[in-house]
Amino acid sequence: MIPVPSGVRVWLATGHVDMRKGFPGLSLMVQEVLKRDPNSGHLFCFRGRRGDLLKIIWHDGQGACLYTKRLERGRFLWPSVADGAVTISPAQLGYLLSGIDWRAPQETWRPTSVG
């Protein structure tokens, strides 16, 4: 889990993003599309077209961090707004990263065995 300090906002970039982008490309999207500062300390989340891949950029005060998570099964639940951003709480981010519907917390899938 990402250690989210108090006062930090979590932004979901609505729509889908080309997941080949790294920190420079995603930072540029934060500046130009979301009209936010990528070095502000807030977390900015992006989802791929298929919905099973998520990237989060965060500047922790010392440097830029890029987190990636891919779900083995299921999809990340995302707002349906075409353009812009939605803000969620750090607790909702925890649900989102676990594959749980952050709007109404409930597990969407849990593995029954390994392998």
PAZAPA-4460 file (N, C-alpha, C; in steps of 0.05 Angstrom, whole numbers, plus 32768, in hexadecimal, padded with zeros to 4 digits):
% residues 115
    n_x    n_y    n_z   ca_x   ca_y   ca_z    c_x    c_y    c_z   seq   type   mol
   8011   7FE8   8000   8000   8000   8000   8012   8019   8000     1      M     A
   8009   802D   7FF2   8018   8046   7FF0   8013   8056   800A     2      I     A
   8028   805F   8018   8024   806E   8031   801B   808A   802A     3      P     A
   8001   808F   802C   7FF5   80A8   8025   7FF5   80BA   803D     4      V     A
   8004   80D0   803D   8004   80E3   8054   7FE9   80F1   8056     5      P     A
   7FE3   80FC   806D   7FCA   810A   8070   7FCA   8124   8060     6      S     A
   7FB3   812B   8056   7FB1   8143   8046   7FB7   813F   8028     7      G     A
   7FBF   8127   8021   7FC5   8121   8004   7FAB   8118   7FF7     8      V     A
   7FA6   8123   7FDF   7F8E   811C   7FD0   7F96   8107   7FBB     9      R     A
   7F82   80F6   7FB5   7F86   80E1   7FA1   7F74   80E8   7F89    10      V     A
   7F80   80EB   7F72   7F71   80F3   7F5A   7F70   80DC   7F46    11      W     A
   7F59   80D6   7F3C   7F55   80C2   7F27   7F51   80D1   7F0D    12      L     A
   7F63   80CC   7EFA   7F60   80D8   7EDF   7F4B   80C7   7ED0    13      A     A
   7F34   80D3   7ECB   7F1F   80C4   7EBE   7F26   80BD   7EA1    14      T     A
   7F19   80AA   7E96   7F1F   80A0   7E7B   7F36   808C   7E7D    15      G     A
   7F43   8086   7E67   7F59   8074   7E67   7F72   8081   7E5C    16      H     A
   7F89   8076   7E63   7FA3   8082   7E5C   7FB4   806D   7E4E    17      V     A
   7FC5   8075   7E3D   7FD9   8063   7E30   7FEC   805A   7E46    18      D     A
   7FEC   8041   7E4D   7FFC   8036   7E63   801A   8034   7E5C    19      M     A
   8022   803B   7E44   803E   803B   7E3D   804C   8054   7E49    20      R     A
   803C   8067   7E52   8047   8080   7E5D   8054   807B   7E78    21      K     A
   806A   8089   7E7C   8078   8088   7E95   8073   80A1   7EA5    22      G     A
   8084   80A7   7EB8   8080   80BF   7EC8   807F   80D8   7EB8    23      F     A
   8092   80DD   7EA5   8091   80F6   7E96   8076   80FA   7E87    24      P     A
   806D   80E6   7E7A   8054   80E8   7E6A   803B   80EC   7E7C    25      G     A
   803A   80DD   7E92   8024   80E0   7EA5   8025   80FA   7EB3    26      L     A
   803D   8104   7EBA   803F   811E   7EC7   8035   8134   7EB4    27      S     A
   803B   8132   7E9B   8032   8145   7E87   8013   8145   7E86    28      L     A
   8007   812D   7E87   7FEA   812B   7E88   7FDE   8138   7EA0    29      M     A
   7FEB   8135   7EB7   7FE2   8141   7ED0   7FE2   8160   7ECC    30      V     A
   7FF7   816A   7EC0   7FF9   8187   7EBC   7FE5   8192   7EA8    31      Q     A
   7FE3   8185   7E91   7FD4   8190   7E7B   7FB6   8188   7E7B    32      E     A
   7FB0   816F   7E83   7F94   8166   7E82   7F86   816B   7E9D    33      V     A
   7F94   8164   7EB3   7F87   8167   7ECD   7F8B   8183   7EDA    34      L     A
   7F9E   8192   7ECE   7FA5   81AD   7ED8   7FAE   81AD   7EF5    35      K     A
   7FBF   8199   7EFC   7FCA   8196   7F17   7FE8   8195   7F15    36      R     A
   7FF5   8198   7F2C   8012   8197   7F2D   801A   817A   7F35    37      D     A
   8029   816B   7F23   8030   8150   7F2A   8044   814E   7F41    38      P     A
   8050   8164   7F49   8063   8164   7F5F   8057   816E   7F79    39      N     A
   803C   816F   7F7A   802E   817A   7F91   802D   8167   7FA9    40      S     A
   8033   814D   7FA5   8031   813A   7FBA   8017   812A   7FB9    41      G     A
   8005   8132   7FA7   7FEC   8123   7FA4   7FF1   810A   7F93    42      H     A
   7FDF   80F7   7F94   7FE1   80DE   7F84   7FCF   80E1   7F6C    43      L     A
   7FD9   80DA   7F55   7FCA   80DB   7F3C   7FC9   80BF   7F30    44      F     A
   7FB1   80B5   7F2C   7FAC   8099   7F23   7FA2   8099   7F07    45      C     A
   7FAD   8086   7EF7   7FA5   8083   7EDB   7F9F   8066   7ED6    46      F     A
   7F8B   8061   7EC5   7F83   8046   7EBE   7F86   8041   7EA0    47      R     A
   7F8E   8029   7E99   7F91   8021   7E7D   7F76   801B   7E70    48      G     A
   7F77   8016   7E56   7F5E   8012   7E47   7F50   7FF8   7E50    49      R     A
   7F5E   7FE3   7E55   7F51   7FC9   7E5D   7F47   7FCB   7E7A    50      R     A
   7F52   7FDC   7E8A   7F48   7FE0   7EA5   7F56   7FCF   7EBA    51      G     A
   7F69   7FBE   7EB2   7F77   7FAD   7EC5   7F92   7FB8   7ECE    52      D     A
   7F9A   7FCF   7EC3   7FB4   7FDB   7ECA   7FB0   7FF7   7ED4    53      L     A
   7FBE   7FFD   7EEA   7FBB   8017   7EF7   7FD7   8022   7EFC    54      L     A
   7FDB   803C   7EF7   7FF4   8049   7EFD   7FEE   8061   7F0F    55      K     A
   8000   8065   7F23   7FFD   807C   7F35   8017   808B   7F36    56      I     A
   8016   80A5   7F32   802E   80B5   7F35   802B   80C6   7F4F    57      I     A
   8042   80C9   7F5C   8042   80D7   7F76   805E   80E3   7F7A    58      W     A
   805F   80FC   7F82   8078   8108   7F89   8079   810A   7FA8    59      H     A
   808B   80FB   7FB4   808B   80F9   7FD1   809C   810E   7FE0    60      D     A
   80A5   8122   7FD1   80B6   8137   7FDD   80D3   8133   7FD7    61      G     A
   80DB   811B   7FD2   80F7   8114   7FCB   80FA   810D   7FAE    62      Q     A
   80E5   8103   7FA2   80E7   80FB   7F86   80CC   80F0   7F7D    63      G     A
   80CB   80EA   7F63   80B3   80E0   7F57   80B1   80C2   7F59    64      A     A
   8099   80B8   7F5F   8093   809B   7F62   807E   8094   7F4D    65      C     A
   8082   807C   7F41   806E   8072   7F2E   8067   8056   7F37    66      L     A
   804E   8052   7F3F   8044   8038   7F47   8033   802C   7F31    67      Y     A
   8035   8012   7F2E   8025   8004   7F1A   8019   7FEC   7F27    68      T     A
   8000   7FE7   7F21   7FF3   7FCE   7F2B   7FE2   7FC3   7F14    69      K     A
   7FE3   7FA9   7F10   7FD3   7F9B   7EFD   7FC3   7F86   7F0C    70      R     A
   7FA9   7F85   7F07   7F98   7F71   7F13   7F9A   7F57   7F03    71      L     A
   7F9C   7F41   7F10   7F9D   7F27   7F03   7F81   7F20   7EF7    72      E     A
   7F6D   7F29   7F04   7F52   7F24   7EFC   7F40   7F3B   7F04    73      R     A
   7F2E   7F43   7EF3   7F1C   7F5A   7EF9   7F28   7F74   7EEE    74      G     A
   7F1B   7F89   7EF5   7F22   7FA4   7EEB   7F21   7FB8   7F02    75      R     A
   7F30   7FCD   7EFF   7F2E   7FE3   7F12   7F15   7FF2   7F0B    76      F     A
   7F04   7FF8   7F1F   7EEB   8007   7F1B   7EF2   8024   7F19    77      L     A
   7EE8   8031   7F04   7EF1   804C   7EFE   7ED9   805E   7EF9    78      W     A
   7EDB   8078   7EFF   7EC4   808A   7EF9   7EBE   808B   7EDB    79      P     A
   7EA6   8090   7ED4   7E9E   808F   7EB8   7EA0   80AB   7EAA    80      S     A
   7EA8   80BF   7EB9   7EAB   80DA   7EAD   7EC0   80D9   7E97    81      V     A
   7EBB   80E5   7E80   7ECD   80E3   7E69   7EE8   80F1   7E6D    82      A     A
   7EE7   810A   7E76   7F00   8119   7E7A   7F01   8126   7E95    83      D     A
   7F19   812A   7EA0   7F1B   8137   7EB9   7F26   8124   7ECF    84      G     A
   7F20   812A   7EE7   7F2A   811B   7EFE   7F15   8119   7F14    85      A     A
   7F17   8104   7F24   7F06   8100   7F3B   7F19   80FC   7F52    86      V     A
   7F12   8108   7F69   7F23   8104   7F81   7F15   80F0   7F93    87      T     A
   7F26   80DE   7F9F   7F1C   80CA   7FB2   7F2D   80CC   7FCB    88      I     A
   7F25   80BE   7FE0   7F34   80BE   7FF9   7F4A   80A9   7FF8    89      S     A
   7F5E   80AB   8009   7F72   8096   800A   7F66   807B   8011    90      P     A
   7F51   807A   8021   7F44   8060   8027   7F38   8054   800E    91      A     A
   7F2B   8065   7FFE   7F20   805B   7FE5   7F36   8052   7FD2    92      Q     A
   7F4D   805E   7FD2   7F64   8055   7FC2   7F6C   8039   7FCB    93      L     A
   7F6C   8034   7FE4   7F72   8019   7FEE   7F5F   8004   7FE3    94      G     A
   7F45   800B   7FE3   7F31   7FF9   7FD7   7F36   7FF5   7FB9    95      Y     A
   7F3C   800B   7FAB   7F40   800A   7F8E   7F58   7FF8   7F88    96      L     A
   7F6E   7FFB   7F97   7F86   7FEA   7F92   7F81   7FCD   7F98    97      L     A
   7F6E   7FC7   7FA9   7F67   7FAC   7FB0   7F53   7F9F   7F9D    98      S     A
   7F4A   7FAE   7F89   7F36   7FA4   7F77   7F1A   7FA4   7F82    99      G     A
   7F15   7FB5   7F96   7EFB   7FB7   7FA3   7EEE   7FD1   7F99   100      I     A
   7ED4   7FD0   7F95   7EC5   7FE8   7F8C   7EC7   7FFD   7FA1   101      D     A
   7ED6   8013   7F9C   7EDB   8028   7FAF   7EC2   8039   7FB5   102      W     A
   7EAD   8037   7FA3   7E95   8046   7FA8   7E83   8037   7FBC   103      R     A
   7E84   801D   7FBC   7E74   800C   7FCE   7E86   7FF4   7FD4   104      A     A
   7E97   7FF5   7FE9   7EAB   7FE1   7FEE   7EA1   7FC5   7FF0   105      P     A
   7EA9   7FB4   7FDD   7EA2   7F98   7FDC   7EB7   7F8A   7FCB   106      Q     A
   7EC1   7F73   7FD3   7ED5   7F66   7FC3   7EC9   7F5D   7FA9   107      E     A
   7ED8   7F62   7F92   7ECE   7F59   7F78   7ED7   7F3D   7F71   108      T     A
   7EEE   7F35   7F7C   7EF8   7F1A   7F77   7F0F   7F14   7F8B   109      W     A
   7F0F   7EFC   7F95   7F25   7EF4   7FA7   7F2F   7ED9   7F9E   110      R     A
   7F49   7ED5   7F9B   7F53   7EBB   7F93   7F4D   7EA6   7FA8   111      P     A
   7F46   7E8E   7F9F   7F40   7E78   7FB1   7F59   7E67   7FB7   112      T     A
   7F6B   7E66   7FA4   7F84   7E56   7FA8   7F9A   7E62   7F97   113      S     A
   7FB3   7E5B   7F9F   7FCA   7E64   7F90   7FD0   7E50   7F7A   114      V     A
   7FD6   7E5B   7F62   7FDE   7E4A   7F4C   7FC7   7E41   7F3C   115      G     A
***
